[in-house]
């Protein structure tokens, strides 16, 4: 991840969507609309970020993504 290598970067922002839509069973992923799929889940990304000294900002694109994301960590 390019943003983790930069020494001048203090914060990393990620857009969070649900894979599978808003049906209540989607998995939180990192993607920016109109994309609806990704190669990394929020849980995988958080596991990478915990080993850095970077702050994070999560930009939730749908309210249901917040509820499902809070249960991850």
N, CA, C and O of each residue as an XYZ file, in Angstrom:
292
protein
N       0.844     -1.181      0.000
C       0.000      0.000      0.000
C       0.887      1.241      0.000
O       1.702      1.463      0.895
N       0.695      1.999     -0.998
C       1.519      3.182     -1.244
C       1.496      4.176     -0.088
O       2.535      4.735      0.263
N       0.331      4.401      0.505
C       0.205      5.408      1.557
C       0.924      5.010      2.843
O       1.259      5.880      3.647
N       1.165      3.735      3.054
C       1.851      3.295      4.268
C       3.349      3.513      4.188
O       4.018      3.606      5.217
N       3.881      3.596      2.981
C       5.319      3.758      2.808
C       5.768      5.206      2.970
O       6.928      5.459      3.294
N       4.873      6.151      2.751
C       5.237      7.559      2.805
C       5.493      8.037      4.218
O       4.621      7.932      5.080
N       6.684      8.562      4.463
C       7.033      9.048      5.786
C       6.289     10.316      6.178
O       6.106     10.584      7.366
N       5.859     11.098      5.195
C       5.163     12.354      5.471
C       3.657     12.178      5.648
O       2.957     13.143      5.955
N       3.157     10.979      5.461
C       1.725     10.716      5.576
C       1.401     10.366      7.024
O       1.993      9.452      7.598
N       0.457     11.099      7.608
C       0.074     10.854      8.998
C      -1.287     10.182      9.121
O      -1.560      9.501     10.109
N      -2.138     10.374      8.119
C      -3.492      9.822      8.138
C      -3.759      9.112      6.818
O      -3.257      9.512      5.767
N      -4.557      8.051      6.889
C      -4.961      7.314      5.698
C      -6.484      7.242      5.709
O      -7.091      6.859      6.709
N      -7.090      7.614      4.584
C      -8.544      7.621      4.461
C      -8.980      6.452      3.604
O      -8.320      6.110      2.622
N     -10.108      5.832      3.981
C     -10.652      4.720      3.204
C     -12.159      4.860      3.104
O     -12.828      5.222      4.071
N     -12.688      4.567      1.912
C     -14.135      4.553      1.689
C     -14.642      3.141      1.959
O     -14.089      2.165      1.452
N     -15.703      3.040      2.765
C     -16.237      1.739      3.155
C     -17.622      1.542      2.552
O     -18.529      2.350      2.752
N     -17.759      0.453      1.812
C     -19.035      0.023      1.229
C     -19.318     -1.392      1.691
O     -18.502     -2.006      2.378
N     -20.465     -1.902      1.315
C     -20.791     -3.289      1.606
C     -20.756     -4.109      0.328
O     -21.390     -3.764     -0.670
N     -20.005     -5.199      0.378
C     -20.037     -6.153     -0.727
C     -21.370     -6.884     -0.625
O     -21.734     -7.366      0.448
N     -22.070     -6.967     -1.691
C     -23.363     -7.640     -1.661
C     -24.516     -6.677     -1.437
O     -25.665     -7.107     -1.335
N     -24.235     -5.399     -1.358
C     -25.310     -4.411     -1.257
C     -25.797     -4.151      0.141
O     -25.109     -4.434      1.122
N     -26.983     -3.612      0.219
C     -27.556     -3.155      1.485
C     -28.537     -4.146      2.092
O     -29.366     -3.757      2.915
N     -28.467     -5.411      1.712
C     -29.424     -6.394      2.207
C     -29.210     -6.819      3.641
O     -29.956     -7.661      4.141
N     -28.224     -6.272      4.319
C     -27.990     -6.615      5.712
C     -26.986     -7.731      5.912
O     -26.600     -8.023      7.044
N     -26.556     -8.364      4.820
C     -25.617     -9.463      4.936
C     -24.313     -9.164      4.206
O     -23.484    -10.056      4.028
N     -24.132     -7.943      3.794
C     -22.931     -7.571      3.063
C     -21.708     -7.541      3.966
O     -21.819     -7.437      5.188
N     -20.548     -7.634      3.344
C     -19.279     -7.575      4.062
C     -18.645     -6.212      3.812
O     -18.548     -5.794      2.659
N     -18.209     -5.505      4.857
C     -17.564     -4.210      4.661
C     -16.274     -4.354      3.856
O     -15.404     -5.156      4.194
N     -16.165     -3.576      2.800
C     -15.000     -3.585      1.917
C     -14.532     -2.156      1.694
O     -15.255     -1.205      1.991
N     -13.328     -2.009      1.173
C     -12.834     -0.695      0.780
C     -13.111     -0.518     -0.702
O     -12.568     -1.249     -1.531
N     -13.946      0.439     -1.036
C     -14.278      0.727     -2.434
C     -14.919      2.098     -2.487
O     -15.455      2.591     -1.495
N     -14.856      2.704     -3.658
C     -15.486      4.011     -3.857
C     -16.549      3.868     -4.932
O     -16.283      3.344     -6.014
N     -17.760      4.338     -4.627
C     -18.820      4.245     -5.636
C     -18.367      4.873     -6.944
O     -17.697      5.905     -6.918
N     -18.699      4.303     -8.057
C     -19.721      3.284     -8.282
C     -19.237      1.845     -8.106
O     -20.020      0.919     -8.316
N     -17.972      1.622     -7.727
C     -17.503      0.250     -7.509
C     -18.322     -0.408     -6.408
O     -18.724      0.250     -5.448
N     -18.566     -1.703     -6.546
C     -19.327     -2.444     -5.544
C     -18.564     -3.664     -5.041
O     -19.099     -4.462     -4.271
N     -17.312     -3.808     -5.477
C     -16.484     -4.915     -5.024
C     -15.051     -4.414     -4.863
O     -14.696     -3.338     -5.344
N     -14.248     -5.202     -4.190
C     -12.882     -4.792     -3.883
C     -12.019     -6.020     -3.668
O     -12.522     -7.126     -3.468
N     -10.715     -5.809     -3.711
C      -9.794     -6.901     -3.421
C      -9.357     -6.912     -1.955
O      -8.519     -7.725     -1.565
N      -9.925     -6.007     -1.137
C      -9.566     -5.976      0.285
C     -10.804     -5.635      1.119
O     -11.566     -4.723      0.799
N     -10.969     -6.387      2.179
C     -12.073     -6.116      3.102
C     -11.621     -5.092      4.146
O     -10.426     -4.850      4.322
N     -12.577     -4.511      4.819
C     -12.248     -3.584      5.901
C     -11.446     -4.305      6.984
O     -10.490     -3.745      7.521
N     -11.819     -5.516      7.302
C     -11.108     -6.259      8.342
C      -9.650     -6.494      7.960
O      -8.765     -6.358      8.806
N      -9.385     -6.840      6.711
C      -8.006     -7.044      6.257
C      -7.214     -5.740      6.328
O      -6.057     -5.725      6.748
N      -7.852     -4.651      5.913
C      -7.179     -3.352      5.913
C      -6.863     -2.898      7.337
O      -5.776     -2.384      7.603
N      -7.814     -3.089      8.248
C      -7.565     -2.717      9.647
C      -6.412     -3.528     10.236
O      -5.621     -3.004     11.021
N      -6.314     -4.801      9.862
C      -5.207     -5.635     10.336
C      -3.865     -5.101      9.837
O      -2.864     -5.174     10.550
N      -3.839     -4.565      8.621
C      -2.614     -3.949      8.107
C      -2.311     -2.640      8.833
O      -1.157     -2.361      9.157
N      -3.316     -1.863      9.082
C      -3.136     -0.538      9.671
C      -2.718     -0.590     11.137
O      -2.049      0.326     11.616
N      -3.089     -1.614     11.838
C      -2.781     -1.688     13.270
C      -1.273     -1.749     13.516
O      -0.809     -1.384     14.596
N      -0.515     -2.202     12.536
C       0.939     -2.303     12.672
C       1.671     -1.064     12.156
O       2.890     -1.092     11.982
N       0.945      0.008     11.914
C       1.567      1.250     11.452
C       1.413      2.321     12.520
O       0.757      2.109     13.540
N       2.017      3.460     12.275
C       1.837      4.603     13.177
C       0.929      5.650     12.526
O       0.985      6.828     12.878
N       0.094      5.217     11.578
C      -0.778      6.129     10.843
C      -2.159      6.186     11.488
O      -2.667      5.184     11.992
N      -2.747      7.359     11.463
C      -4.134      7.497     11.865
C      -5.020      7.101     10.692
O      -4.580      7.106      9.543
N      -6.265      6.759     10.987
C      -7.174      6.379      9.908
C      -8.447      7.207      9.956
O      -8.879      7.661     11.015
N      -9.035      7.391      8.786
C     -10.343      8.033      8.653
C     -11.176      7.121      7.783
O     -10.784      6.801      6.661
N     -12.317      6.700      8.284
C     -13.211      5.844      7.523
C     -14.370      6.675      7.006
O     -15.038      7.370      7.772
N     -14.603      6.602      5.712
C     -15.691      7.332      5.051
C     -16.743      6.303      4.660
O     -16.629      5.646      3.626
N     -17.768      6.171      5.496
C     -18.822      5.193      5.263
C     -19.805      5.741      4.240
O     -20.366      6.822      4.416
N     -20.005      4.979      3.168
C     -20.854      5.422      2.073
C     -22.327      5.072      2.293
O     -23.193      5.632      1.621
N     -22.622      4.177      3.199
C     -23.992      3.792      3.539
C     -24.068      3.567      5.051
O     -23.102      3.103      5.657
N     -25.196      3.891      5.652
C     -25.335      3.762      7.106
C     -25.231      2.315      7.583
O     -24.701      2.067      8.666
N     -25.720      1.364      6.808
C     -25.619     -0.032      7.225
C     -24.158     -0.486      7.292
O     -23.822     -1.366      8.085
N     -23.306      0.092      6.486
C     -21.875     -0.249      6.524
C     -21.280      0.097      7.887
O     -20.363     -0.582      8.348
N     -21.783      1.131      8.528
C     -21.289      1.515      9.861
C     -21.617      0.400     10.868
O     -20.741     -0.054     11.603
N     -22.853     -0.025     10.893
C     -23.289     -1.036     11.851
C     -22.507     -2.347     11.693
O     -22.091     -2.948     12.684
N     -22.311     -2.780     10.460
C     -21.590     -4.034     10.238
C     -20.092     -3.881     10.490
O     -19.427     -4.846     10.866
N     -19.561     -2.691     10.290
C     -18.130     -2.448     10.510
C     -17.798     -2.386     11.988
O     -16.729     -2.843     12.393
N     -18.664     -1.847     12.787
C     -18.413     -1.724     14.226
C     -18.248     -3.099     14.860
O     -17.528     -3.246     15.848
N     -18.900     -4.091     14.306
C     -18.829     -5.447     14.870
C     -17.522     -6.153     14.530
O     -17.235     -7.209     15.094
N     -16.724     -5.598     13.621
C     -15.486     -6.259     13.180
C     -14.423     -6.247     14.251
O     -13.871     -7.294     14.589
N     -14.129     -5.096     14.783
C     -12.937     -4.932     15.607
C     -13.225     -5.014     17.031
O     -12.317     -4.894     17.853
